[in-house]
């Protein structure tokens, strides 16, 4: 039986991700919510082949169980789906997406009525419902099935928010042209329209470099390289990449160089704080650049740290939360609690147009306020046995110095975040399946690299606790 996580469940098509498993997951949603009174539910899919067929199965299953079903028949980005669930006062939604998974895989997730990410306890309850519907039959009482298109409502609300939050006297003082890569995802069409409404014309990577094979991945170095080449060749003022599900974004600067996910996030937040003068708490992933926190504090925002993952960020927010943020992902609870790469990319482009500067020049302006920090991340796959050994070592670790600097704080956020006396920090996360993540940041690349090396030396057993501390 597939494991249901806050991200839903993922599976291999025709193996554990089948029409039957989609029918069963949809039935589990109905069981979890209860069928009396009938529920209003929505079904969405992205642009991955077969996603529409699986979505049809989900919609028909929910209809057969008596639900009032609204089915978006066109590929839909995740933030748009979340907006539709809230806007239609639905009891929830099902989102079927290949996202950045290998082409042989597919995922399905449930959005509750607030369209926020599920908590761990909610996903466990859904897992129990998934098991229960395999052992019992739900009563059948045909409901209704209505096709709808969520695009106009999403574009209208986001555009209205962008317009209403721009202070008087700050008009659009220029135009820009960007090289856009939506990685063959559901964001195509949405991104172009949002950008055009902010005086930004987009040209697709596939149009300026038709000979290149567009890759699908969450942070795709190959695509970013091609976008950078197109920018350097004069095809655009800078570049934007949006993940296939519309949740994450990346920025390529005016020289064709890829910015880190945290640098792109800095630019989007600089728009909110400096240009739009928005106020409120910001909930940050423990893996986000300290520069993001410094920027927020420079504009008198309160900052709260959380474990990575938008289900954790969403759970950590308060009533005054302005933004939820982790590397390359941004959400405004006023619009949605799901990460919105469409909005993040639009905020970056809007800032460049309003201030008539490219992304790199804008970063230099920000760094004059908050100082420069070099952020980096390392992800390593390993055997389950090695992962377990490293988890045990990490649980015992209490270092006093790293990279030649004194440790001043150590906190647990589904991993360990260690802060040093000069503002440098590292965050270590060991995940199932067996993946090790080490985030590090310092005033320069050498410090960030030294931090990662010291952490890896300890986790690998090359350095004993007494030596490391």
C-alpha positions as CSV (number, residue, x, y, z in Angstrom):
1,X,0.0,0.0,0.0
2,X,1.5,3.4,-0.9
3,X,2.5,5.6,2.0
4,X,0.4,8.9,2.2
5,X,2.7,11.8,3.2
6,X,1.9,15.5,3.4
7,X,2.7,15.5,-0.3
8,X,0.2,12.8,-1.0
9,X,1.5,9.6,-2.5
10,X,3.9,9.0,-5.3
11,X,4.2,5.9,-7.4
12,X,5.3,4.2,-10.6
13,X,2.7,4.3,-13.4
14,X,1.2,0.9,-14.1
15,X,2.9,-0.5,-10.9
16,X,1.6,1.1,-7.7
17,X,0.2,4.2,-9.4
18,X,-2.8,2.9,-11.3
19,X,-6.4,3.8,-12.1
20,X,-7.4,1.6,-9.2
21,X,-5.0,3.4,-6.7
22,X,-6.4,6.7,-7.9
23,X,-10.0,5.4,-7.4
24,X,-9.0,4.2,-4.0
25,X,-7.3,7.5,-3.0
26,X,-10.3,9.5,-4.2
27,X,-12.6,7.2,-2.2
28,X,-10.3,7.7,0.8
29,X,-10.7,11.4,0.5
30,X,-14.5,11.0,0.5
31,X,-14.3,8.6,3.5
32,X,-12.0,11.1,5.3
33,X,-14.3,14.0,4.8
34,X,-17.6,12.1,5.2
35,X,-20.3,11.9,2.5
36,X,-23.2,13.3,4.5
37,X,-23.9,16.0,3.7
38,X,-22.5,15.8,0.1
39,X,-19.2,17.6,-0.3
40,X,-18.0,20.1,-3.0
41,X,-14.7,18.8,-4.3
42,X,-12.3,19.8,-7.1
43,X,-10.0,17.8,-9.3
44,X,-6.9,19.1,-11.1
45,X,-4.0,17.8,-13.1
46,X,-0.8,19.1,-14.6
47,X,0.5,18.6,-18.1
48,X,2.2,15.3,-17.7
49,X,1.0,12.6,-20.1
50,X,-1.8,10.4,-18.5
51,X,-2.4,13.0,-15.7
52,X,-5.6,14.0,-17.4
53,X,-6.8,10.4,-17.6
54,X,-6.0,9.8,-13.9
55,X,-7.8,13.1,-13.1
56,X,-10.9,11.9,-15.0
57,X,-10.9,8.7,-12.9
58,X,-10.7,10.7,-9.7
59,X,-13.5,13.1,-10.7
60,X,-15.8,10.2,-11.7
61,X,-15.1,8.3,-8.5
62,X,-16.0,11.3,-6.4
63,X,-19.1,11.9,-8.4
64,X,-20.2,8.3,-7.9
65,X,-19.9,8.8,-4.2
66,X,-22.3,11.8,-4.2
67,X,-19.9,14.7,-4.4
68,X,-20.5,18.0,-6.3
69,X,-17.3,17.8,-8.4
70,X,-15.6,20.6,-10.4
71,X,-13.1,19.2,-12.8
72,X,-10.4,21.5,-14.4
73,X,-9.9,19.8,-17.7
74,X,-6.9,21.9,-18.7
75,X,-3.4,21.5,-17.0
76,X,-3.4,23.5,-13.9
77,X,-0.4,24.7,-11.7
78,X,-0.6,23.9,-8.0
79,X,-1.0,27.5,-6.8
80,X,-3.9,28.0,-9.2
81,X,-5.5,24.8,-7.9
82,X,-5.1,26.1,-4.3
83,X,-6.7,29.4,-5.2
84,X,-9.7,27.7,-6.9
85,X,-10.4,25.5,-3.9
86,X,-10.6,28.5,-1.6
87,X,-12.4,30.7,-4.1
88,X,-15.1,28.1,-4.8
89,X,-15.5,27.4,-1.0
90,X,-14.9,23.8,-1.8
91,X,-14.4,21.1,0.9
92,X,-11.1,20.1,-0.7
93,X,-9.4,19.2,-3.9
94,X,-7.3,16.5,-5.5
95,X,-4.2,17.4,-7.5
96,X,-2.6,14.9,-9.8
97,X,0.9,15.8,-11.0
98,X,4.0,14.3,-12.5
99,X,5.8,17.5,-11.4
100,X,9.5,17.0,-11.5
101,X,9.3,13.2,-11.0
102,X,10.8,10.8,-13.6
103,X,8.4,10.3,-16.6
104,X,7.5,6.9,-15.3
105,X,6.1,8.3,-12.0
106,X,3.0,10.2,-10.9
107,X,1.8,11.8,-7.7
108,X,-1.6,12.6,-6.2
109,X,-2.2,14.9,-3.3
110,X,-5.2,16.2,-1.3
111,X,-5.8,19.9,-0.7
112,X,-8.0,20.6,2.3
113,X,-10.6,23.4,2.2
114,X,-8.0,26.0,3.2
115,X,-5.8,24.7,0.3
116,X,-2.9,24.5,2.7
117,X,-0.4,21.6,2.8
118,X,-1.5,18.7,4.9
119,X,0.0,18.3,8.3
120,X,1.7,15.0,9.2
121,X,-1.3,14.0,11.4
122,X,-3.7,14.7,8.6
123,X,-1.7,12.7,6.1
124,X,-1.7,9.8,8.6
125,X,-5.5,10.1,8.9
126,X,-5.8,10.0,5.1
127,X,-3.5,6.9,5.1
128,X,-5.9,5.2,7.5
129,X,-8.8,6.2,5.3
130,X,-6.9,4.7,2.3
131,X,-6.6,1.4,4.1
132,X,-10.2,1.5,5.4
133,X,-11.8,1.9,1.9
134,X,-10.0,-1.2,0.8
135,X,-11.9,-3.1,3.4
136,X,-15.3,-1.6,3.1
137,X,-17.7,-0.3,0.4
138,X,-18.8,3.3,0.4
139,X,-22.5,4.0,-0.4
140,X,-23.0,5.1,-4.0
141,X,-25.2,8.1,-4.6
142,X,-24.4,9.9,-7.8
143,X,-23.5,13.5,-7.5
144,X,-22.7,16.0,-10.2
145,X,-19.6,16.7,-12.4
146,X,-19.0,20.1,-13.9
147,X,-16.0,21.2,-16.1
148,X,-14.5,24.6,-15.3
149,X,-11.4,26.7,-16.0
150,X,-9.7,28.3,-13.0
151,X,-7.3,30.5,-15.0
152,X,-9.2,33.8,-15.3
153,X,-10.1,33.9,-11.6
154,X,-6.5,33.3,-10.5
155,X,-5.0,35.9,-12.9
156,X,-7.6,38.4,-11.9
157,X,-7.0,38.1,-8.2
158,X,-3.2,38.1,-8.4
159,X,-3.2,41.0,-10.8
160,X,-5.6,42.9,-8.5
161,X,-3.3,42.2,-5.5
162,X,-0.2,43.4,-7.4
163,X,-2.0,46.6,-8.4
164,X,-3.5,47.3,-5.0
165,X,-0.3,46.8,-3.1
166,X,1.8,49.2,-5.2
167,X,2.1,52.6,-3.5
168,X,0.9,55.7,-5.3
169,X,3.6,57.4,-7.4
170,X,5.4,54.1,-8.3
171,X,4.3,53.5,-11.8
172,X,5.8,51.2,-14.3
173,X,8.9,53.2,-15.4
174,X,10.1,50.8,-18.0
175,X,9.6,47.5,-19.8
176,X,11.6,44.3,-19.8
177,X,11.9,41.2,-21.9
178,X,12.7,37.9,-20.3
179,X,13.6,34.4,-21.5
180,X,11.0,32.2,-19.9
181,X,11.2,28.4,-19.3
182,X,8.2,26.7,-17.8
183,X,9.8,23.3,-18.3
184,X,6.8,22.0,-20.4
185,X,4.7,22.4,-17.3
186,X,1.2,23.6,-16.4
187,X,2.4,27.1,-15.8
188,X,2.6,27.8,-19.5
189,X,0.0,30.5,-20.4
190,X,-0.3,31.7,-16.8
191,X,3.3,33.0,-16.6
192,X,3.2,34.9,-19.8
193,X,-0.1,36.6,-18.9
194,X,1.0,37.6,-15.4
195,X,4.3,39.0,-16.8
196,X,2.6,40.9,-19.6
197,X,0.3,42.6,-17.1
198,X,3.5,43.9,-15.3
199,X,5.0,45.3,-18.6
200,X,7.2,42.3,-19.1
201,X,7.3,40.5,-22.4
202,X,8.4,36.9,-22.4
203,X,10.0,34.8,-25.0
204,X,10.1,31.0,-24.5
205,X,13.4,29.1,-24.3
206,X,12.0,26.6,-26.8
207,X,11.5,29.5,-29.3
208,X,14.9,31.0,-29.0
209,X,16.8,27.7,-28.7
210,X,14.5,25.2,-30.5
211,X,17.4,22.8,-31.1
212,X,17.8,22.2,-27.3
213,X,15.9,19.5,-25.5
214,X,14.0,21.0,-22.6
215,X,14.5,19.0,-19.4
216,X,12.0,18.6,-16.6
217,X,13.5,18.9,-13.1
218,X,13.0,21.0,-9.9
219,X,16.2,22.9,-10.4
220,X,17.5,22.0,-13.8
221,X,21.1,23.1,-14.5
222,X,20.8,22.2,-18.2
223,X,17.7,24.4,-18.7
224,X,19.3,27.2,-16.7
225,X,22.4,27.0,-18.9
226,X,20.4,27.3,-22.0
227,X,18.3,30.2,-20.6
228,X,21.6,31.9,-19.6
229,X,23.0,31.4,-23.1
230,X,19.9,33.0,-24.6
231,X,20.1,36.0,-22.2
232,X,23.8,36.4,-23.0
233,X,23.0,36.4,-26.7
234,X,20.6,39.3,-26.2
235,X,17.3,37.4,-26.4
236,X,16.2,38.8,-23.1
237,X,17.2,41.2,-20.3
238,X,17.3,38.3,-17.8
239,X,15.7,34.9,-17.4
240,X,13.0,33.1,-15.4
241,X,12.5,29.4,-14.8
242,X,9.3,28.1,-13.3
243,X,8.9,24.5,-12.1
244,X,6.4,22.2,-14.0
245,X,3.9,22.4,-11.2
246,X,4.2,26.2,-10.9
247,X,5.4,26.0,-7.3
248,X,9.1,27.0,-7.5
249,X,11.0,29.6,-9.5
250,X,14.6,30.5,-10.4
251,X,16.2,33.6,-11.8
252,X,19.0,34.0,-14.4
253,X,20.7,37.4,-14.2
254,X,21.4,40.0,-16.9
255,X,24.8,38.4,-17.6
256,X,23.2,34.9,-18.1
257,X,24.3,33.5,-14.7
258,X,21.9,31.4,-12.6
259,X,21.1,32.9,-9.2
260,X,20.8,30.6,-6.2
261,X,17.2,29.8,-5.1
262,X,17.8,32.1,-2.0
263,X,18.9,35.0,-4.2
264,X,15.8,34.8,-6.3
265,X,13.8,34.7,-3.0
266,X,15.6,37.8,-1.8
267,X,14.5,39.7,-4.9
268,X,10.9,38.7,-4.6
269,X,10.9,39.7,-0.9
270,X,12.7,43.0,-1.7
271,X,9.7,43.8,-3.9
272,X,7.3,43.1,-1.0
273,X,9.2,45.0,1.6
274,X,11.0,47.9,-0.3
275,X,8.6,48.5,-3.1
276,X,5.2,47.5,-1.7
277,X,6.0,48.3,2.0
278,X,4.1,45.1,3.1
279,X,4.2,44.4,6.8
280,X,3.9,41.2,8.8
281,X,5.6,38.1,10.1
282,X,7.7,36.0,7.8
283,X,8.0,32.2,8.4
284,X,11.3,30.9,7.0
285,X,12.6,27.4,6.4
286,X,15.7,26.6,8.5
287,X,17.5,26.0,5.1
288,X,16.9,29.6,3.9
289,X,19.7,32.2,3.6
290,X,20.4,34.3,6.7
291,X,20.3,37.2,4.2
292,X,16.5,36.7,3.9
293,X,16.1,37.1,7.6
294,X,18.4,40.2,7.6
295,X,16.3,41.7,4.8
296,X,13.1,41.1,6.7
297,X,14.5,42.5,9.9
298,X,15.8,45.6,8.1
299,X,12.2,46.3,7.1
300,X,10.9,45.6,10.7
301,X,9.4,42.3,9.9
302,X,9.3,39.6,12.6
303,X,11.0,36.3,11.7
304,X,10.1,32.8,12.7
305,X,12.1,29.7,11.7
306,X,10.5,26.4,10.8
307,X,11.5,23.0,9.6
308,X,11.6,22.9,5.8
309,X,8.5,21.8,3.9
310,X,5.5,24.0,3.3
311,X,3.4,21.8,5.6
312,X,5.8,22.8,8.4
313,X,5.9,26.5,7.4
314,X,2.1,26.6,7.2
315,X,1.7,25.1,10.6
316,X,4.1,27.6,12.1
317,X,2.4,30.7,10.9
318,X,0.3,33.1,12.9
319,X,-2.5,35.4,12.1
320,X,-0.1,38.2,11.1
321,X,2.0,36.1,8.7
322,X,2.9,37.9,5.5
323,X,5.0,35.3,3.8
324,X,6.1,31.7,4.0
325,X,9.5,31.1,2.3
326,X,12.1,28.4,1.6
327,X,14.7,28.3,-1.1
328,X,13.1,29.1,-4.5
329,X,9.6,29.0,-3.0
330,X,7.3,31.7,-1.7
331,X,3.7,31.9,-0.5
332,X,1.6,34.8,0.6
333,X,-1.2,33.5,2.9
334,X,-3.4,36.4,1.8
335,X,-3.5,34.6,-1.6
336,X,-2.6,31.0,-0.9
337,X,-0.7,28.8,1.6
338,X,0.8,26.8,-1.3
339,X,4.1,27.9,-2.8
340,X,3.6,30.0,-5.9
341,X,6.4,30.2,-8.3
342,X,4.3,32.1,-10.7
343,X,3.9,34.9,-8.2
344,X,7.6,34.7,-7.1
345,X,8.8,35.1,-10.7
346,X,6.4,37.9,-11.4
347,X,7.5,39.8,-8.3
348,X,11.1,39.6,-9.5
349,X,10.2,40.8,-12.9
350,X,8.0,43.5,-11.6
351,X,10.8,44.8,-9.3
352,X,13.2,44.9,-12.3
353,X,10.7,46.9,-14.3
354,X,9.8,49.3,-11.5
355,X,13.4,50.1,-10.5
356,X,14.8,49.7,-14.1
357,X,17.6,47.4,-12.9
358,X,18.6,43.8,-13.6
359,X,18.6,41.0,-11.0
360,X,22.3,41.2,-10.3
361,X,22.3,45.0,-9.9
362,X,19.3,44.7,-7.6
363,X,21.1,42.0,-5.5
364,X,24.1,44.4,-5.1
365,X,21.7,47.1,-3.9
366,X,20.2,44.7,-1.4
367,X,23.7,43.6,-0.2
368,X,24.6,47.2,0.5
369,X,21.8,47.0,3.1
370,X,22.3,43.6,4.6
371,X,25.8,42.5,3.6
372,X,26.9,39.6,1.4
373,X,26.4,36.0,2.3
374,X,27.4,32.9,0.2
375,X,24.7,30.2,0.3
376,X,25.2,26.7,-1.0
377,X,23.6,23.2,-0.6
378,X,24.9,19.7,-1.1
379,X,22.6,16.7,-1.5
380,X,24.0,13.1,-1.4
381,X,22.2,9.8,-1.9
382,X,23.4,6.9,0.2
383,X,22.5,3.5,1.4
384,X,19.8,3.1,4.2
385,X,22.5,1.6,6.5
386,X,24.8,4.6,6.0
387,X,22.0,7.0,6.6
388,X,21.1,5.3,9.9
389,X,24.7,5.5,11.0
390,X,24.8,9.2,10.2
391,X,21.5,9.9,11.9
392,X,22.9,8.3,15.1
393,X,26.1,10.5,14.9
394,X,24.1,13.6,14.2
395,X,21.8,13.0,17.3
396,X,24.9,12.9,19.5
397,X,26.7,15.9,18.1
398,X,27.3,19.1,20.2
399,X,30.1,20.9,18.4
400,X,31.7,24.1,19.9
401,X,33.6,25.2,16.8
402,X,33.2,24.7,13.1
403,X,35.2,26.1,10.2
404,X,37.4,27.8,12.8
405,X,34.5,29.7,14.3
406,X,32.7,29.4,17.6
407,X,29.2,27.8,17.7
408,X,26.7,30.2,19.4
409,X,23.4,28.3,18.8
410,X,22.2,24.9,17.9
411,X,18.5,24.1,17.1
412,X,16.5,21.1,15.9
413,X,14.2,21.6,12.9
414,X,13.8,18.0,11.5
415,X,17.5,18.1,11.4
416,X,20.1,20.3,13.1
417,X,20.8,24.0,12.4
418,X,24.1,25.4,13.8
419,X,24.9,29.1,14.0
420,X,28.4,30.5,14.3
421,X,29.7,33.7,15.9
422,X,30.1,35.6,12.6
423,X,26.6,34.9,11.3
424,X,27.6,31.8,9.3
425,X,25.5,28.8,9.7
426,X,24.8,25.2,8.5
427,X,21.8,23.0,8.5
428,X,22.0,19.2,8.3
429,X,19.0,17.1,7.3
430,X,19.0,13.3,6.9
431,X,15.9,12.0,5.1
432,X,14.2,8.8,4.1
433,X,14.7,7.7,1.4
434,X,18.4,7.8,2.1
435,X,19.3,11.4,1.3
436,X,21.7,13.7,3.1
437,X,21.3,17.5,2.8
438,X,23.8,20.0,4.1
439,X,23.1,23.7,3.7
440,X,25.8,26.2,4.6
441,X,26.3,29.9,4.4
442,X,29.1,32.3,5.2
443,X,30.6,35.6,4.2
444,X,32.4,33.9,1.3
445,X,32.5,30.6,-0.6
446,X,35.5,29.4,1.3
447,X,33.7,29.6,4.6
448,X,30.6,27.9,3.3
449,X,32.8,25.1,1.8
450,X,34.7,24.7,5.1
451,X,31.5,24.4,7.0
452,X,30.3,21.6,4.7
453,X,33.6,19.8,4.9
454,X,33.6,19.9,8.7
455,X,30.1,18.6,8.9
456,X,30.8,15.8,6.3
457,X,34.0,14.9,8.2
458,X,32.1,14.3,11.4
459,X,29.1,12.5,9.8
460,X,31.4,10.2,7.9
461,X,33.3,9.3,11.1
462,X,36.6,10.8,9.8
463,X,36.6,13.1,12.8
464,X,35.7,12.1,16.4
465,X,33.3,14.0,18.6
466,X,36.1,15.2,20.9
467,X,38.2,16.5,17.9
468,X,35.2,18.1,16.2
469,X,34.1,19.9,19.4
